[in-house]
């Protein structure tokens, strides 16, 4: 069942297991690298479960892929400052609750947040949540990203253009000097990029 009341920030657990915020354009390789990292360190990490107001799809289950809540419940938690970041896409709301991140840290695991640029800004500027570590995964160039997106052969032209425009904004932000990122990894070679991400996240245990 979805946490519907704001949780106090568990500073001790979050400092011992400092969350990682990973961001980057669609097609940069985040999912591939994170899957590899989770496979190599099966007991070290956890994904927080987000709240959403959209309906479940296919075999999705409440409390597994998402916490499925009503718009009223979601906005109530926003008012109570129960989210570290939240956004609206189309008519649906999505958000990461403080409780969801606390739950991972209290299990002795590092919470990994794979979120969009606006969410990154919200987390970085949150008044009470301890500062996570921020990593940006970048494609080598917009041209390479376009090739990757087209090679999927799953997106319509309109969607590809939207993703490319958004990628340009995200890459400009990451390199602007105003971004909170502690490290930028350019994924021009998957094995090399994975080693850099692993070294940043796992450190001396890598």
BASELUM-146236 format. One record per residue (C-alpha): residue number from 1; residue in one letter; x, y, z. Coordinates in nm, 3 decimals. Layout:
<atoms>
+-------+------+---------+---------+---------+
| kollo | miza |      px |      py |      pz |
+-------+------+---------+---------+---------+
|   NUM |    A |       X |       Y |       Z |
...
+-------+------+---------+---------+---------+
</atoms>
This chain:
<atoms>
+-------+------+---------+---------+---------+
| kollo | miza |      px |      py |      pz |
+-------+------+---------+---------+---------+
|     1 |    X |   0.000 |   0.000 |   0.000 |
|     2 |    X |   0.124 |   0.347 |  -0.087 |
|     3 |    X |   0.265 |   0.567 |   0.189 |
|     4 |    X |   0.014 |   0.853 |   0.204 |
|     5 |    X |   0.155 |   1.045 |   0.499 |
|     6 |    X |   0.487 |   1.228 |   0.489 |
|     7 |    X |   0.775 |   1.047 |   0.662 |
|     8 |    X |   1.041 |   1.230 |   0.860 |
|     9 |    X |   1.381 |   1.225 |   0.689 |
|    10 |    X |   1.597 |   0.946 |   0.835 |
|    11 |    X |   1.924 |   1.139 |   0.831 |
|    12 |    X |   2.131 |   0.865 |   0.992 |
|    13 |    X |   2.031 |   0.596 |   0.740 |
|    14 |    X |   2.061 |   0.835 |   0.445 |
|    15 |    X |   2.409 |   0.948 |   0.546 |
|    16 |    X |   2.528 |   0.588 |   0.589 |
|    17 |    X |   2.373 |   0.488 |   0.254 |
|    18 |    X |   2.380 |   0.809 |   0.055 |
|    19 |    X |   2.135 |   0.795 |  -0.239 |
|    20 |    X |   2.256 |   0.828 |  -0.599 |
|    21 |    X |   2.066 |   1.042 |  -0.849 |
|    22 |    X |   2.141 |   0.934 |  -1.206 |
|    23 |    X |   2.006 |   1.133 |  -1.497 |
|    24 |    X |   2.065 |   1.171 |  -1.869 |
|    25 |    X |   1.880 |   1.174 |  -2.199 |
|    26 |    X |   1.671 |   0.883 |  -2.320 |
|    27 |    X |   1.911 |   0.665 |  -2.519 |
|    28 |    X |   2.220 |   0.754 |  -2.314 |
|    29 |    X |   2.235 |   0.401 |  -2.172 |
|    30 |    X |   2.115 |   0.448 |  -1.813 |
|    31 |    X |   1.900 |   0.133 |  -1.804 |
|    32 |    X |   2.177 |  -0.086 |  -1.951 |
|    33 |    X |   2.442 |   0.040 |  -1.708 |
|    34 |    X |   2.215 |   0.023 |  -1.403 |
|    35 |    X |   2.107 |  -0.332 |  -1.485 |
|    36 |    X |   2.471 |  -0.435 |  -1.510 |
|    37 |    X |   2.551 |  -0.265 |  -1.179 |
|    38 |    X |   2.257 |  -0.426 |  -0.999 |
|    39 |    X |   2.349 |  -0.768 |  -1.141 |
|    40 |    X |   2.708 |  -0.731 |  -1.020 |
|    41 |    X |   2.605 |  -0.602 |  -0.674 |
|    42 |    X |   2.266 |  -0.769 |  -0.607 |
|    43 |    X |   2.255 |  -0.676 |  -0.236 |
|    44 |    X |   2.390 |  -0.323 |  -0.250 |
|    45 |    X |   2.125 |  -0.115 |  -0.427 |
|    46 |    X |   1.754 |  -0.055 |  -0.448 |
|    47 |    X |   1.516 |   0.146 |  -0.666 |
|    48 |    X |   1.264 |   0.359 |  -0.483 |
|    49 |    X |   0.903 |   0.290 |  -0.583 |
|    50 |    X |   0.740 |   0.604 |  -0.723 |
|    51 |    X |   0.383 |   0.722 |  -0.672 |
|    52 |    X |   0.172 |   0.782 |  -0.982 |
|    53 |    X |  -0.185 |   0.878 |  -1.062 |
|    54 |    X |  -0.192 |   0.682 |  -1.387 |
|    55 |    X |  -0.366 |   0.346 |  -1.413 |
|    56 |    X |  -0.168 |   0.019 |  -1.397 |
|    57 |    X |  -0.066 |  -0.126 |  -1.734 |
|    58 |    X |  -0.061 |  -0.495 |  -1.819 |
|    59 |    X |   0.065 |  -0.699 |  -1.525 |
|    60 |    X |   0.180 |  -0.401 |  -1.317 |
|    61 |    X |   0.107 |  -0.438 |  -0.945 |
|    62 |    X |   0.059 |  -0.173 |  -0.679 |
|    63 |    X |   0.369 |  -0.149 |  -0.462 |
|    64 |    X |   0.588 |  -0.325 |  -0.721 |
|    65 |    X |   0.626 |  -0.106 |  -1.031 |
|    66 |    X |   0.451 |   0.194 |  -0.874 |
|    67 |    X |   0.228 |   0.299 |  -0.591 |
|    68 |    X |  -0.095 |   0.371 |  -0.779 |
|    69 |    X |  -0.287 |   0.652 |  -0.607 |
|    70 |    X |  -0.567 |   0.894 |  -0.685 |
|    71 |    X |  -0.495 |   1.250 |  -0.790 |
|    72 |    X |  -0.643 |   1.369 |  -0.461 |
|    73 |    X |  -0.412 |   1.141 |  -0.260 |
|    74 |    X |  -0.111 |   1.251 |  -0.464 |
|    75 |    X |  -0.176 |   1.624 |  -0.431 |
|    76 |    X |  -0.246 |   1.581 |  -0.062 |
|    77 |    X |   0.104 |   1.432 |  -0.019 |
|    78 |    X |   0.249 |   1.720 |  -0.225 |
|    79 |    X |   0.082 |   1.967 |   0.013 |
|    80 |    X |   0.227 |   1.780 |   0.311 |
|    81 |    X |   0.575 |   1.800 |   0.153 |
|    82 |    X |   0.603 |   1.423 |   0.140 |
|    83 |    X |   0.790 |   1.411 |  -0.193 |
|    84 |    X |   1.156 |   1.482 |  -0.265 |
|    85 |    X |   1.060 |   1.537 |  -0.629 |
|    86 |    X |   0.742 |   1.521 |  -0.835 |
|    87 |    X |   0.628 |   1.613 |  -1.184 |
|    88 |    X |   0.329 |   1.604 |  -1.416 |
|    89 |    X |   0.348 |   1.439 |  -1.758 |
|    90 |    X |   0.033 |   1.487 |  -1.960 |
|    91 |    X |  -0.258 |   1.436 |  -1.721 |
|    92 |    X |  -0.064 |   1.207 |  -1.483 |
|    93 |    X |   0.148 |   1.288 |  -1.179 |
|    94 |    X |   0.464 |   1.104 |  -1.073 |
|    95 |    X |   0.674 |   1.148 |  -0.761 |
|    96 |    X |   0.939 |   1.002 |  -0.533 |
|    97 |    X |   0.837 |   1.009 |  -0.168 |
|    98 |    X |   1.073 |   1.059 |   0.125 |
|    99 |    X |   0.931 |   0.736 |   0.270 |
|   100 |    X |   1.025 |   0.536 |  -0.041 |
|   101 |    X |   1.389 |   0.650 |  -0.023 |
|   102 |    X |   1.403 |   0.603 |   0.356 |
|   103 |    X |   1.280 |   0.245 |   0.313 |
|   104 |    X |   1.578 |   0.157 |   0.090 |
|   105 |    X |   1.834 |   0.328 |   0.317 |
|   106 |    X |   1.694 |   0.163 |   0.631 |
|   107 |    X |   1.753 |  -0.178 |   0.469 |
|   108 |    X |   2.122 |  -0.086 |   0.443 |
|   109 |    X |   2.105 |  -0.033 |   0.067 |
|   110 |    X |   2.189 |   0.262 |  -0.156 |
|   111 |    X |   1.880 |   0.408 |  -0.322 |
|   112 |    X |   1.923 |   0.484 |  -0.691 |
|   113 |    X |   1.698 |   0.753 |  -0.837 |
|   114 |    X |   1.668 |   0.758 |  -1.216 |
|   115 |    X |   1.491 |   1.090 |  -1.270 |
|   116 |    X |   1.440 |   1.372 |  -1.520 |
|   117 |    X |   1.615 |   1.708 |  -1.518 |
|   118 |    X |   1.339 |   1.896 |  -1.335 |
|   119 |    X |   1.337 |   1.627 |  -1.067 |
|   120 |    X |   1.714 |   1.660 |  -1.031 |
|   121 |    X |   1.671 |   2.032 |  -0.962 |
|   122 |    X |   1.401 |   1.964 |  -0.701 |
|   123 |    X |   1.613 |   1.706 |  -0.517 |
|   124 |    X |   1.919 |   1.934 |  -0.522 |
|   125 |    X |   1.717 |   2.222 |  -0.376 |
|   126 |    X |   1.508 |   2.024 |  -0.126 |
|   127 |    X |   1.505 |   2.209 |   0.208 |
|   128 |    X |   1.531 |   1.906 |   0.441 |
|   129 |    X |   1.647 |   1.605 |   0.238 |
|   130 |    X |   2.023 |   1.535 |   0.272 |
|   131 |    X |   2.212 |   1.597 |  -0.051 |
|   132 |    X |   2.250 |   1.279 |  -0.259 |
|   133 |    X |   2.533 |   1.222 |  -0.507 |
|   134 |    X |   2.452 |   1.328 |  -0.865 |
|   135 |    X |   2.572 |   1.158 |  -1.183 |
|   136 |    X |   2.488 |   1.256 |  -1.540 |
|   137 |    X |   2.520 |   1.000 |  -1.818 |
|   138 |    X |   2.572 |   1.169 |  -2.152 |
|   139 |    X |   2.584 |   1.042 |  -2.510 |
|   140 |    X |   2.902 |   1.143 |  -2.700 |
|   141 |    X |   2.699 |   1.383 |  -2.916 |
|   142 |    X |   2.347 |   1.464 |  -3.032 |
|   143 |    X |   2.429 |   1.291 |  -3.363 |
|   144 |    X |   2.522 |   0.963 |  -3.191 |
|   145 |    X |   2.211 |   0.986 |  -2.973 |
|   146 |    X |   1.992 |   1.032 |  -3.282 |
|   147 |    X |   2.146 |   0.720 |  -3.440 |
|   148 |    X |   2.078 |   0.521 |  -3.121 |
|   149 |    X |   1.717 |   0.636 |  -3.101 |
|   150 |    X |   1.654 |   0.559 |  -3.468 |
|   151 |    X |   1.817 |   0.215 |  -3.441 |
|   152 |    X |   1.552 |   0.116 |  -3.183 |
|   153 |    X |   1.291 |   0.142 |  -3.458 |
|   154 |    X |   1.022 |   0.172 |  -3.190 |
|   155 |    X |   0.956 |   0.547 |  -3.181 |
|   156 |    X |   0.759 |   0.766 |  -3.419 |
|   157 |    X |   0.944 |   1.055 |  -3.584 |
|   158 |    X |   0.757 |   1.304 |  -3.366 |
|   159 |    X |   0.870 |   1.120 |  -3.050 |
|   160 |    X |   1.231 |   1.102 |  -3.172 |
|   161 |    X |   1.235 |   1.479 |  -3.229 |
|   162 |    X |   1.089 |   1.539 |  -2.882 |
|   163 |    X |   1.354 |   1.318 |  -2.722 |
|   164 |    X |   1.633 |   1.491 |  -2.917 |
|   165 |    X |   1.509 |   1.838 |  -2.818 |
|   166 |    X |   1.484 |   1.732 |  -2.454 |
|   167 |    X |   1.832 |   1.575 |  -2.472 |
|   168 |    X |   1.977 |   1.903 |  -2.597 |
|   169 |    X |   1.824 |   2.089 |  -2.301 |
|   170 |    X |   1.951 |   1.828 |  -2.052 |
|   171 |    X |   2.305 |   1.824 |  -2.195 |
|   172 |    X |   2.323 |   2.204 |  -2.192 |
|   173 |    X |   2.205 |   2.207 |  -1.830 |
|   174 |    X |   2.458 |   1.940 |  -1.727 |
|   175 |    X |   2.743 |   2.144 |  -1.875 |
|   176 |    X |   2.618 |   2.485 |  -1.764 |
|   177 |    X |   2.793 |   2.512 |  -1.430 |
|   178 |    X |   2.455 |   2.547 |  -1.255 |
|   179 |    X |   2.388 |   2.173 |  -1.242 |
|   180 |    X |   2.442 |   1.978 |  -0.918 |
|   181 |    X |   2.619 |   1.687 |  -1.090 |
|   182 |    X |   2.926 |   1.554 |  -0.910 |
|   183 |    X |   3.032 |   1.361 |  -1.218 |
|   184 |    X |   2.950 |   1.348 |  -1.590 |
|   185 |    X |   3.018 |   1.020 |  -1.768 |
|   186 |    X |   3.020 |   1.022 |  -2.148 |
|   187 |    X |   2.896 |   0.688 |  -2.282 |
|   188 |    X |   3.101 |   0.656 |  -2.599 |
|   189 |    X |   3.218 |   0.306 |  -2.503 |
|   190 |    X |   2.983 |   0.098 |  -2.286 |
|   191 |    X |   3.252 |  -0.094 |  -2.092 |
|   192 |    X |   3.449 |   0.224 |  -2.022 |
|   193 |    X |   3.136 |   0.415 |  -1.920 |
|   194 |    X |   3.030 |   0.130 |  -1.690 |
|   195 |    X |   3.371 |   0.129 |  -1.519 |
|   196 |    X |   3.347 |   0.506 |  -1.461 |
|   197 |    X |   2.992 |   0.483 |  -1.323 |
|   198 |    X |   3.087 |   0.189 |  -1.100 |
|   199 |    X |   3.395 |   0.367 |  -0.967 |
|   200 |    X |   3.188 |   0.677 |  -0.885 |
|   201 |    X |   2.907 |   0.483 |  -0.716 |
|   202 |    X |   3.088 |   0.194 |  -0.548 |
|   203 |    X |   3.428 |   0.358 |  -0.500 |
|   204 |    X |   3.691 |   0.152 |  -0.326 |
|   205 |    X |   3.470 |  -0.157 |  -0.333 |
|   206 |    X |   3.477 |  -0.162 |  -0.716 |
+-------+------+---------+---------+---------+
</atoms>
